[in-house]
Structures are given as structure tokens and as C-alpha cells.
Amino acid sequence: MQEIRRKYVVPGDRIIEGNFRPLFNVIKAGNSIISTRIGIAEAGREGVKVIPLSGVYIPRVNDIVIGKIMHHSSLSWDVDINSCFSAHLPAQDVFGRDFSPARDDMGRELAIGDLITARIIAFDRTRDPMVTIQDKDLGKVPSGEFIKISATRVPRLIGKRGSMIQTIEQATHTRVLIGQNGIVVVTGRNSEGIKLAVRAIRMVEEEAHTPNLTQRVKTLLNVSDSAPADTSQLAQPQNAPQNEELQPTIQEVEEELEVEKGEKVP
């Protein structure tokens, strides 16, 4: 299979010609693969795809998300998951099978404005997604600084094998909880540390596609390149999204851009 170097594309750009399988955010027109999104194009053994640089979060089953309780009916809570779809959390998920709307106070368990970490258990685009908080490390988020970023930036924020988020957490003495829907919650004992972590997260969001990002984040955090990483204190393995399809490609954008530095973006 002919290899192509990762490159920026916009809708309508011809990525490659030949007998290639279109994967996502591309279409096949004659003998060519055409981009349908703004992003970074790449070809692999599976086919050709475009990794979008921005976009609305589309839920997928088993995604770990962070949502905000908006209101509730007599049987479920409506949850804002930073998407064009609202999620539903059934009352039985919290109270159990013997839930009774007349007896159980839903507002006492989860009030409007509360944050929860949840897993998507059902979604098919014909109805809003269903979530659960019954798994390990899921449930109500007690406190923290609430941030929204583009869901496409999540893999870059995590970094390869958790390197980026670990650097931020260790340098600021915070814990960063990340949802695959682009919701981030930062907690810590020191308000200055939280503010610095938020600044670093915003830098990753705004400059995820640029070269030398890791070095600039370390400079912001006053982290020395010679300082060894302490993997034993990584606080994110349970809830960090592990999107094998996107994570390694977006994380390697920085190296690719280093190689392509000076070339004109298509």
C-alpha cells in the first residue's frame, strides 16, 4: 500500500489516488479519496481517514463521559454530555430495582448542576444515549474546576501512555479527570495549582496541532526535561479514554509537524 505522510486537509482536498478503502471523514470519488472534514489525513493498512481538528462529540457505547445534571423526570435524570444529544440516567441505576417515584427523592441523590462520571451503555442515533454510573470509579464528582474542550483534543491532552496529563498533574499537584466527551474536571488543594493546570489544558486545546507543544507546556509548568517521570502517581488510568483508533495518531502529530516544518499546509 502506498504510504502518505500525514498532512492537513480541508473538505474537498484530494488525499490520494488508487484502490484504497475510505474509512471515516473521507469519500471515494472515482479513483480518488476526498476529505470531508478539516483535519489531518493519513493512510494505513486499513485504509484512508481524516482525523478531525474540531467537531461535535458523538457518543459511542462504552465511552466514559463527564456530564452535568440538567433536570429530571419521575423516572430518569437528563444529563448534558457536551453533545448534540442529551443522555438519560435511569433512576433505577441509582436506587435499584425497587425504585419508587412516590418514595424516593431523586433530587436528594443528584441535584441540578451536579457533575457525574458515567459510561454510555446504549446509543444508536435514533434516540438519546443511555448512561450508567454503576461501574467502578463512576458516580458523582464531588468538586473541581469544570472545563469544556473539543472532544478531538482529548487524546492530545492525555498524551502517549498518559505522558501529557501526567506532566500537568505532577507539576501542579492536581488531579485531572477527563471525559471522552471533552469535559475535564481539575481538583487540588492549592488554587494556584488548579489555575496553572487549567492554563496548561487550555494551551493543549488551542495549540494541539502545532509543533513543540510538549516543550511549551513544560516551560509553562516550569518542568525540567531532565526530571524523571513518576508513573506511580498517575491518577488517571481508570477514566482516561483509550481510543486506540485516534490516540496514537493525534499524539504523533507533533513529531510529524516537526518533520514537515516549513512545508506549505495544503
C-alpha positions in Angstrom: 0.0 0.0 0.0 1.3 3.4 -0.9 2.1 5.4 2.2 1.2 9.1 2.5 2.7 11.5 5.0 0.2 13.0 7.4 -0.9 16.4 6.1 -3.5 19.0 6.7 -6.6 18.8 4.6 -9.9 20.7 4.2 -13.2 19.4 2.7 -12.7 18.7 -1.0 -9.0 18.1 -0.9 -7.8 15.0 -2.8 -5.8 12.9 -0.3 -4.6 10.0 -2.5 -5.4 8.1 -5.7 -5.7 4.4 -6.1 -7.6 1.4 -4.8 -7.9 2.5 -1.2 -10.6 1.8 1.3 -12.3 5.0 2.7 -12.6 4.8 6.5 -14.0 7.9 8.1 -14.3 11.6 7.2 -13.5 10.8 3.6 -15.4 9.7 0.5 -14.3 7.9 -2.7 -14.8 9.7 -5.9 -13.7 7.7 -8.9 -10.1 6.7 -8.3 -9.5 9.3 -5.6 -10.1 9.6 -1.8 -11.5 13.0 -0.9 -11.6 14.7 2.5 -14.9 15.7 4.0 -13.5 17.4 7.2 -10.8 19.8 8.2 -8.1 17.7 9.8 -5.1 15.5 9.3 -5.1 12.8 6.6 -3.3 9.5 6.9 -3.3 6.1 5.2 -2.7 2.8 6.9 -3.2 -0.9 6.1 -6.9 -0.5 7.0 -7.5 2.4 4.6 -7.5 6.2 4.5 -9.0 8.5 7.1 -9.0 12.1 8.3 -8.6 12.9 12.0 -10.7 16.0 12.6 -9.2 19.0 14.3 -12.6 20.1 15.7 -16.1 18.8 15.9 -19.2 17.9 18.0 -18.9 14.9 20.3 -20.8 11.9 19.0 -21.5 9.3 21.8 -20.3 5.8 21.4 -21.1 2.8 23.6 -18.6 2.3 26.4 -17.3 5.9 26.2 -16.5 7.3 29.7 -18.0 10.8 29.8 -18.4 13.6 32.4 -21.9 15.1 32.4 -23.9 17.7 34.2 -27.4 17.0 35.6 -29.9 19.4 33.9 -33.2 18.2 35.3 -35.2 15.0 35.9 -38.5 13.4 35.2 -40.1 10.9 37.5 -38.0 8.1 36.1 -34.7 9.5 35.0 -32.2 12.3 35.0 -31.3 14.3 31.9 -27.5 14.8 31.6 -25.7 17.3 29.4 -22.7 15.4 27.9 -21.3 18.2 25.7 -23.0 16.8 22.6 -26.0 17.5 20.3 -27.6 14.6 22.3 -28.7 14.7 25.9 -28.1 11.5 27.9 -30.5 9.8 30.2 -29.6 8.2 33.6 -32.4 5.9 34.8 -33.4 6.3 38.4 -33.2 2.5 38.9 -29.5 2.8 38.1 -29.1 4.8 41.4 -31.9 3.5 43.6 -32.1 -0.1 42.4 -34.9 -2.2 41.0 -37.2 -1.4 43.9 -37.2 2.3 42.9 -40.5 4.1 43.6 -41.1 7.6 42.3 -43.5 8.2 45.2 -41.0 7.2 47.9 -37.5 8.0 46.6 -36.3 11.6 46.3 -34.3 11.9 43.1 -33.3 15.5 43.8 -31.6 14.4 47.0 -29.4 11.9 45.2 -28.5 14.0 42.2 -29.4 17.7 42.0 -29.4 20.1 39.1 -25.9 21.2 38.4 -24.2 18.1 39.8 -21.4 16.5 37.8 -21.2 12.8 37.2 -18.8 10.4 35.6 -20.7 7.8 33.6 -20.4 5.2 30.9 -22.6 5.2 27.8 -24.4 1.8 27.6 -26.8 2.4 24.7 -26.9 4.7 21.7 -28.0 4.3 18.1 -28.7 7.9 16.9 -32.4 7.2 16.8 -32.7 8.0 20.4 -30.7 9.8 23.1 -27.9 7.8 24.7 -28.4 5.9 28.0 -25.7 6.1 30.7 -24.8 4.2 33.9 -22.8 5.2 37.0 -22.8 1.6 38.4 -19.2 0.7 37.3 -16.1 1.2 39.3 -14.8 4.8 39.6 -18.1 6.2 38.2 -20.7 8.4 40.0 -21.0 11.9 41.4 -18.0 14.2 41.1 -17.8 16.0 44.5 -16.0 19.1 43.4 -13.5 20.6 41.0 -12.9 23.2 38.2 -15.1 22.4 35.3 -13.7 22.9 31.8 -15.0 22.2 28.3 -12.6 21.4 25.4 -13.1 19.9 22.0 -13.5 16.1 22.2 -11.0 15.8 19.4 -8.3 17.3 21.7 -8.8 14.6 24.4 -6.2 12.2 23.1 -3.6 15.0 22.8 -4.4 16.1 26.4 -3.8 12.6 27.6 -0.6 12.1 25.6 1.2 9.0 24.7 0.8 6.5 27.5 -0.6 9.3 29.7 2.6 11.5 29.4 1.0 14.9 28.9 -1.7 14.6 31.6 0.9 13.1 34.0 3.2 16.1 33.4 0.4 18.5 34.2 -0.8 16.7 37.3 2.7 16.3 38.8 3.8 19.9 38.1 0.6 21.4 39.5 -0.2 18.9 42.3 -3.7 18.4 40.9 -5.9 15.5 39.7 -7.4 15.9 36.3 -10.5 13.8 35.4 -11.1 13.6 31.7 -14.2 12.5 29.8 -14.1 11.3 26.2 -16.8 14.0 25.5 -14.3 16.8 26.2 -15.4 17.6 29.7 -12.5 18.0 32.2 -12.6 18.4 35.9 -9.5 19.6 37.8 -9.2 19.2 41.6 -6.4 20.1 44.0 -5.7 21.6 47.4 -4.0 24.7 46.0 -6.0 27.2 44.0 -2.8 28.4 42.2 -2.0 24.8 41.1 -5.6 24.4 39.8 -5.3 27.7 37.8 -1.9 26.6 36.4 -3.3 23.2 35.3 -6.3 25.0 33.6 -3.9 27.2 31.7 -1.9 24.2 30.6 -5.1 22.4 29.5 -6.2 25.4 27.5 -2.8 25.6 25.8 -3.1 22.0 24.7 -6.6 22.6 23.4 -5.7 25.7 21.4 -2.3 24.5 20.1 -2.8 20.7 19.8 -1.9 20.8 16.1 1.3 22.9 16.5 4.9 21.7 16.8 6.9 21.7 20.1 3.7 21.7 22.2 5.1 19.4 24.8 8.1 21.6 25.4 5.9 24.8 25.6 3.7 23.1 28.2 6.8 22.1 30.2 8.0 25.7 30.0 4.7 27.0 31.3 4.8 24.5 34.1 8.5 25.1 34.8 9.2 21.4 34.3 12.8 20.4 33.5 13.3 17.9 30.7 15.8 16.1 32.8 13.3 15.4 35.6 12.3 11.7 35.6 8.6 10.9 35.2 7.0 9.3 38.2 4.5 6.9 36.7 3.4 5.6 40.2 1.4 8.8 40.8 -0.6 8.9 37.6 -4.2 9.5 38.8 -6.0 8.9 35.5 -5.8 5.3 34.4 -9.4 4.4 35.3 -11.2 7.1 33.4 -8.7 8.1 30.8 -10.2 7.5 27.3 -8.2 4.8 25.5 -9.4 5.4 21.9 -6.9 3.1 20.1 -8.1 4.5 16.8 -7.3 8.1 17.4 -4.9 8.3 20.3 -1.6 7.3 18.7 -2.2 9.3 15.6 -3.1 12.6 17.2 -0.3 12.2 19.7 2.2 11.8 16.9 1.1 14.9 15.1 3.8 17.0 16.9 6.6 14.7 15.6 5.1 14.8 12.1 4.8 18.5 12.1 8.4 18.7 13.1 9.3 16.7 10.0 7.0 18.8 7.8 8.1 22.1 9.3 8.5 24.7 6.5 6.2 22.9 4.1 3.1 24.6 3.0 -0.2 23.4 4.5 -2.5 22.2 1.8 
